[in-house]
């Protein structure tokens, strides 16, 4: 992978969304875009569960 970042995430607190991009031979492509307050497992960390409600401050 010629010094390319294999994945990057964009977390948008205003839109309460998370988008994951993956590098492929033609550039970056969106592999997931989430706008719901759920628990998810995302690349490149499939063993970790992320609570988007917590990340966006939607929990008590």
Residue pairs with C-beta under 8 A, 6 or more apart in sequence:
1 23
4 23
5 23
6 22
6 23
6 44
7 20
7 21
7 22
7 23
7 43
7 44
8 20
8 21
8 28
9 18
9 19
9 20
9 21
9 42
10 18
10 19
10 21
11 17
11 18
11 55
12 18
12 19
13 56
15 35
16 35
16 37
16 52
16 56
16 58
17 33
17 34
17 35
18 32
18 33
18 34
18 42
18 52
18 55
19 30
19 32
19 33
19 34
20 30
20 31
20 32
20 33
20 42
20 43
21 28
21 29
21 30
21 31
22 28
22 29
22 31
22 43
31 43
32 40
32 42
32 43
34 40
34 52
36 52
37 52
37 53
37 56
37 58
38 52
38 53
39 49
39 50
39 51
39 52
40 49
40 50
40 52
41 47
41 48
41 49
41 50
42 50
51 59
53 59
